[in-house]
Amino acid sequence: MRPLLFALLLPLAACTTTGSADRGVAPELSLETMRTVTRTLASDEFEGRAPGTAGEEKTLAYLAEQFAAAGLQPGNNGSWFQDVPLVEITARDVSDLTFDTPQGALSLDYGADMVVTTNRVTPRIDVNDSDVVFVGYGINAPERGWNDYAGVDVRGKTVVILVNDPDWQTQSLEGPFGGRAMTYYGRWTYKYEEAARQGAAAALIVHQAEPASYGWNVVQSSWSGPQQVADAADGHMGETKANGWIQLDAARRLFAAAGQDFDRMAEAAKRPGFTAVPLERVAASISFDNAVRRHASKNVIGILPGATRPEEYVLHTAHWDHLGRCEAAPDGDDICNGAIDNAVGIAALVALAEAHADAGAPARSLVFLAVTAEESGLLGSKYYGENPIYPLAQTAGGLNIDAPMMTAPARDVVVIGKGKSQLDAYLERALATQGRTASMEPTPEAGYYYRSDHFSLAKQGVPMLYVDSGTDLIEGGTAAGEAAQADYTENRYHGPQDDYDPAWDWRGVMQDLALYYRIGRELADSDEWPNWVEGDEFRAIRDASRAGR
């Protein structure tokens, strides 16, 4: 029996089917486990846990060991692992991004002014004298009456795109794209996908810190070095040759060299009926070599089989990967250890598995899924969603854990995607046991709903709950909570400074861990099948899935 450190009373009266454990009392939620697993995974020995590296090999072995010790069984037909076929592409000898303009040549430096990569599995990328077109937010959404590509042919051209949605500065949640709350149309993944569908040779997103929700340092560290893409039969040769970001100041200089005003055009792009604008007599060129390596990364899967309905499942997801070696900090540290993002989340999977195993199997099976390549675009969870080990029609729902913040206890939790599914009711009951409340996202423009692994399962219809740390702290209120979030984003997120700190205050994380336990246990002991609310984008997928089970 593990040390009793956070034993909490969590009534489970809402369950409709009794499991094998006393449902009135939560078993031990081990702070020792949380500290040990986080400290180990975030150590320099694991080299930042990049897929396809020695750090991955160490991570996989450690997680299989921890899942087994927690009381889980191998979750993939006797194996702890699910292969995820990936291709690692590392851009080398990247040239300057140059623009031939009416005012002469404009050159942007790699790293300082721009970053660039490709999804094409090819040893060389050359974009030569490609006409440049400003396509606003780069959105083609016929159901919303919006098409930034209407009336313009961008085949073989370089498109310049704004980040987020056209109405991201709206203070309300009303507008053609949900007002301040980002839709998938605002995500960089969508913008590159649409540019490829339109036949563009290259796609450049203009970085602006507020609508992107992170600084240039995050772009620089995330988009340099080895990049992972899903292995594909066509080698992604139908996609754009080059995808990149450029600094806001660089975009302004580019537009000025073309006789245009960037800020004026960006303002015009927010309005319906915007028409894409070719930058007259401007042509873009860039070239780089690629080091290409195919490999199979791995998801790690453990299961606690259900006592009475083992063929029904409840998911717990978190990503084990981080960025590996990255842009060095001033002190020379070039390992992005990913302690908060997401060694803490993986530690939570282990601690929850321990607690559930100690309590005895619930009615439904509990599946613990540690996925790879989240930082590369949710590739591990996407692969599981498209190649599930356990039928998604028989998966009642799930919880995703990503980057819990180290703060004092909070009066609330932030729900990413609040109001989308019936899992909100499970959360409300769990919160009531702690006298806490559920808050809307304070920064809906950041688009967090589309930035973590729950989204891959939601796209397949599975109701997923993604709860973030609260911001209304008991000690310091919202000012302290928001300051802590901002400090992490600005100073540690996706950088070498995201290290394990022995002085962390774990009280808030352990408070939230009790919520995850209570929700997972209730859902696993219930005979309900939660759904998305009527009218939600994923409701029809879930209905079809359940009807065809």
Secondary structure, 3 states (H helix, E strand, C coil): CCCCCCCCECCCCCCCCCCCCCCCECCCCCHHHHHHHHHHHCCHHHCCCCCCCHHHHHHHHHHHHHHHHHCCEECECCECEEEEEEEEEEEECCCCEEEEECCEEEEECECCCEEEECCCCCCEEEEEEEEEEECCCCCEEHHHCEECCCCCCCCCCEEEEECCCCCCCCCCCCCCCCCCCCCHHHCHHHHHHHHHHCCCCEEEEEECHHHHCCCHHHHHHHHCCCEEEECCCCCCCCCCCEEEEEEHHHHHHHHHHCCCCHHHHHHHCCCCCCCCEEEEEEEEEEEEEEEEEEEEEEEEEEEECCCCEEEEEEEEEEECCCCEECCCCCCCCCEECCHHHHHHHHHHHHHHHHHHHHHCCCCEEEEEEEECCCCCCCHHHHHHHHCCCCCHHHEEEEEECCCCCCCCCECEEEEECCCCECHHHHHHHHHHCCCCEEECCCCHHHCHHHCCCHHHHHCCCCCEEEEECCCCECCCHHHHHHHHHHHHHHHCCCCCCCCCCCCCCCHHHHHHHHHHHHHHHHHHHCCCCCCECCCCCCHHHHHHHHHCC
